[in-house]
């Protein structure tokens, strides 16, 4: 079973990655190709956070899996936006 502290820390890191991703998405839509490195870094951070949460899912109880699922859905939506939005 995943302990609460580990899950909270992983969710926090995922939320930080999403915040950075949203910032880069907004900048990318305004500035187009001027922030490619930061944009790519935001995508990488999102992917790393997704992988970390997916690993936590293996040892999570039902309540924790639900929380992880919600966070993963938000992250995948942002990843989709970042891929499909011209920047």
N, C-alpha and C positions, 0 to 999 in steps of 0.2 A: 504494500500500500504506500502511496505517495504521502509524505508528511506535508502538513499544511504550510510550513515555512517554505519548503522547496517549491511548492505549487505557487504560492503567493509571489515568490521571487521570480519565477519563470513567467507568470502572468504580467508582472510589473515590467519585466524586460520586453515582453511582447507589446505591451501598451506603449512603451517608449519607442520601439521600432515603428509602431503604427503612427505615432505622433510625428516622427521624423519623416516617415513615408508620405503622410498627408502634406507636410510642409514642402517637401520636394515636389510632390505632384502639383501643388498650387504654383510653386515657382516655375516648374517646367511648363505649365500651361501659359504662364505670362512671358517667360523669357525664351522659350523654345530650346535651342541647343546650347545655351550658355552654361548649363549646370549638369552636364552629362556625368561627370565623375561622382558628384553628390547624389544624383538620381540613381546611378548604378549601385552606389554604396547603400542607399536606402532600400533598394530591392534586395541586396544581399543580406542586410540586417533582418528584413522581413522573412526571407527564406530560412535563415538560421534560427529565428524565433519559432517558425512553423515546425522545423525539424525537432527542436527542443521540446515543444509542446506535444508533438506526436510521440516522442519517446516517453514522456511523462504519462501519456494515455495508457501505456501498457500496464502500469502499476497503480492506476487510479481506481478509486471506488466509483459507484454510480453517480454520486453527487459531483465528484471532482471531474468525471468524464463529461458531464453536462456543461460544467463551467469551461472546460477546455474546448469542447465542441463549439460553444458560442464564440469564444475568442478566436478559434481557428476560422470560423465562418467570416468573421469581420476581417481577419487578416487576408483570407483568400479573395474576398471582395476587393480589398485595397490593392492586392497584387494584380488582379484582373484590370482594375482601373489604370494602374500604372503601365500595364502592358498595352492596353488598347487606346490610351489617350496620347495623342501626338505631343511630344515634348521637344 
